[in-house]
Amino acid sequence: MSNLEEKTELSVEKQLDGFGKIELSNIPQIDRTVLDGVPIYVRICDIFYHLVEKGVANAGDQLPGENLLAEHWNVSRATVRQAFRHLEEDGLVYKRQGKGTVIAFNASSLHHSLPWCYNICLENCIEQIDSVEMKSNVEMCGEYLADRLEATPGKELQIMDFYYQSQYEMMSTSVLMVMVEKLKYFGINPENRDDLYRFGQEGIYSFAATAQSFMTAFGANADKNMKMTVPKNDVVLFLEEIMRDEKDQPIGYARYYLRSSCYRIPINRRAVMSY
């Protein structure tokens, strides 16, 4: 079925060391002399937005507990909990078992919105992706993919499966399919695993000028080829896309399977007509 099969586990260049707690001394008091009428929980949210913006709070940093913050600001614990809930809905923080509430890893990457061509599995996870496993093989391309990639059926197709993990827990998977002759055109050696890894993680997105994308969602128990175990009540976001170069020629077909509880994907929208 394949004439090339390789499996490697490569570490993403991000470090797990250095994450700590946000000290109360770095968290400003609520200035009650300004913004009269704005709810306290909203102003608490604004404080954390500014801490991230200024680099005082960084990805992975743990927030103080609700009781400590309630005492710090002289507000009720319910008010702090309400602020935390809104921060979580906004994708700025998330709850990590054993660590409490922490700053999300994509909190400062909101410019990475869906209209741009980039690696969603790596960039939009609220937790840190600390390892990516790759498995690749070559198959003969069938008519379905040949039609989408505007290629000839029966030609060699490189298939790259990627598995994204955080703290040994699977966050997402993806599969990228590229014609072998297209890889060679880009100067990629199909038999070099490092070349394939770099191309699948970064290279194809630098070559892509546009992408035709489709998104849907399904339950964890659905019979889908997502190649990961998903918690029973979780929902999987499924994105498939055809990436094209500046000449509008297809260069690759990709499928992404994302745990909805672990991903937040900004989507920029605009009005169809201006008035």
Residue pairs with C-beta under 8 A, 6 or more apart in sequence:
1 137
1 139
2 137
2 138
2 139
3 138
4 136
4 137
4 138
4 158
4 190
4 191
5 135
5 136
5 137
6 135
6 136
6 137
6 193
7 133
7 134
7 135
7 136
8 133
8 134
8 193
8 197
9 131
9 132
9 133
9 134
10 131
10 132
10 133
10 134
10 197
11 130
11 131
11 132
12 122
12 129
12 130
12 131
12 132
14 128
14 129
14 130
16 128
16 130
19 58
19 59
19 60
19 61
19 62
19 102
20 61
20 62
21 61
21 62
21 63
21 64
22 51
22 56
22 57
22 61
22 62
22 63
22 64
22 103
23 64
24 64
24 68
24 69
24 72
26 51
26 56
26 57
27 47
27 51
27 64
27 69
27 72
28 47
29 72
29 73
30 40
30 43
30 44
30 47
30 73
30 75
35 43
40 73
40 75
40 79
41 79
41 80
41 82
41 83
41 86
42 83
42 86
44 69
44 73
44 75
44 79
44 80
44 83
45 83
45 86
45 87
45 90
45 92
48 57
48 63
48 83
48 87
48 92
48 93
49 92
51 57
52 58
52 92
52 103
52 107
52 108
53 108
57 63
57 103
58 103
59 103
59 104
59 105
59 106
59 107
59 108
59 128
60 102
60 103
60 105
60 128
61 102
61 103
62 99
62 100
62 101
62 102
63 69
63 84
63 93
63 100
63 101
63 102
63 103
64 72
65 100
66 77
66 80
66 81
66 84
67 77
69 80
70 76
70 77
70 79
70 80
73 80
84 93
84 101
87 93
87 101
88 94
88 95
88 101
91 104
91 106
91 107
91 126
91 264
92 103
92 104
92 107
93 101
93 102
93 103
93 104
93 107
94 101
94 102
94 104
94 126
94 127
95 101
95 102
96 102
96 127
104 126
104 127
104 264
105 125
105 126
105 127
105 128
105 129
106 112
106 123
106 124
106 125
106 126
106 264
109 123
109 124
110 266
112 118
112 123
112 124
112 266
113 265
113 266
113 267
113 268
114 120
114 213
114 265
114 266
114 267
114 268
115 267
115 268
117 205
117 208
117 209
117 210
117 211
117 243
118 205
119 201
119 202
119 205
120 239
120 256
120 258
120 263
120 265
121 129
121 162
121 164
121 171
121 172
121 173
121 174
121 256
121 258
122 129
122 132
122 164
122 201
124 258
124 263
124 264
124 265
125 164
125 166
125 171
125 172
125 262
125 263
126 262
126 263
126 264
127 166
127 167
127 171
127 262
128 166
129 164
129 165
129 166
129 171
130 165
130 166
130 167
131 164
131 165
132 162
132 163
132 164
132 165
132 201
133 162
133 163
133 165
134 160
134 161
134 162
134 163
134 193
134 196
134 197
134 200
135 160
135 161
135 163
136 158
136 159
136 160
136 161
136 193
136 196
137 159
138 156
138 157
138 158
138 159
138 180
138 190
139 156
139 157
139 159
140 154
140 155
140 156
140 157
141 149
141 151
141 152
141 153
141 154
141 155
141 156
141 157
141 179
142 153
143 153
145 151
145 157
145 177
145 253
146 152
146 153
146 155
148 242
148 250
148 253
149 177
149 178
149 179
149 182
149 242
149 250
149 252
149 253
150 249
150 250
151 179
151 181
151 182
155 179
155 180
155 181
156 179
156 180
156 181
157 177
157 178
157 179
157 180
158 177
158 178
158 179
158 180
158 183
158 190
158 196
159 175
159 176
159 177
160 175
160 176
160 177
160 178
160 196
160 200
161 173
161 174
161 175
161 227
162 173
162 174
162 175
162 176
162 200
162 201
163 170
163 173
163 227
163 228
164 170
164 171
164 172
164 173
164 174
165 171
166 262
170 228
170 229
170 259
171 258
171 259
171 262
171 263
172 228
172 256
172 257
172 258
172 259
172 262
172 263
173 226
173 227
173 228
173 256
173 257
174 254
174 255
174 256
174 257
175 254
175 255
176 200
176 204
176 252
176 253
176 254
177 252
177 253
177 254
178 199
178 204
178 251
178 252
178 253
180 190
182 251
182 252
183 189
183 190
183 196
183 199
184 190
186 199
186 203
186 207
186 251
188 195
188 196
188 199
188 203
189 195
190 196
204 243
204 251
204 252
204 254
205 243
207 243
207 245
207 251
208 243
208 244
208 245
208 251
208 252
209 244
209 245
209 246
209 248
210 243
210 244
210 248
211 241
211 242
211 243
211 244
212 241
212 242
212 244
213 239
213 240
213 241
214 239
214 240
214 241
215 237
215 238
215 239
216 237
216 238
217 235
217 236
217 237
217 238
217 260
218 224
218 235
218 236
218 238
219 235
219 236
220 230
220 231
220 232
220 233
220 234
220 235
220 236
221 232
222 236
224 236
224 238
224 257
226 236
226 238
226 257
227 257
228 257
230 236
230 259
231 259
231 261
234 259
234 260
234 261
235 260
235 261
236 257
236 258
236 259
236 260
237 256
237 257
237 258
237 259
237 260
237 263
237 265
238 255
238 256
238 257
238 258
239 255
239 256
239 258
240 253
240 254
240 255
240 256
241 253
241 254
242 250
242 252
242 253
243 250
243 251
243 252
243 253
243 254
244 250
244 251
245 251
258 265
